[in-house]
Amino acid sequence: MRLILLGLPGVGKGTQAKLLAERVGLLHVSTGDMFREAAAAGTALGKQAQEYMAKGALVPDEVTIGMLLERIAKPDAAVGLMLDGFPRTIPQAEALDRALAGQGTQIDAVLYIQVPEAELVARLTGRWSCPICGAIYHMLTKPPKAAGVCDACGAALSQRADDQPATVNARLETNRAWTEALAEFYGKQGKLHAIEGMGSMEGITARLMDALARVPSATQKA
Ligand code: AMP
């Protein structure tokens, strides 16, 4: 089975991709992880990717497509794929379709995890930390006892630039554009499955598994 997990930042896509890949017995491929590993290893690819990642921009298609196609051509990818963070552009999706067709396979399903906008903003802007002792809080899941004050040391909490509303909204806007374009692309192929992304992690996993059970060529282990 070859699957794509789609969703805006904050929907829990990365976590679900790992869980599902393990459950179903697929190779989890995250292009974000691959770029971060290459950057940490200081390879030429990593250096090139880092420039774009630092700006929050997409790494150019020539680089991204080549890296992904090379990865999925390796023998361990024959078990099936759980793609996470790829494709992000229509040319990437088209290149993927062509490469899989060349292997006599195809994408079986695209699982699109959806969470209401206001909830996403709350999740993504909710993180605050203590500049003195480093304690981390989240307004939804782990709020401090007194608003804006560190439980451990009493210092005023601060918010990273990445987690501030203006940055979060800009990031959502950029991601929404390509996510919706891809949803339309796979919708036309009849492969798109919308998944409700509110509620517990286990609940979302269960809904993803239910959707997979309805995929025609699904051959699940679990
Ligand atoms: P992620 O962890 O998926 O959010 O990816 C982190 C960063 O890696 C992104 O902000 C992009 O700069 C880059 N990246 C990951 N996947 C892709 C892709 N499919 N196309 C272009 N850039 C990507």
Residues whose N, C-alpha, C, O or C-beta is under 5 A from the ligand:
A	BS01	AMP	T31 G32 D33 F35 Y52 M53 G56 A57 L58 V59 T64 G85 F86 P87 R88
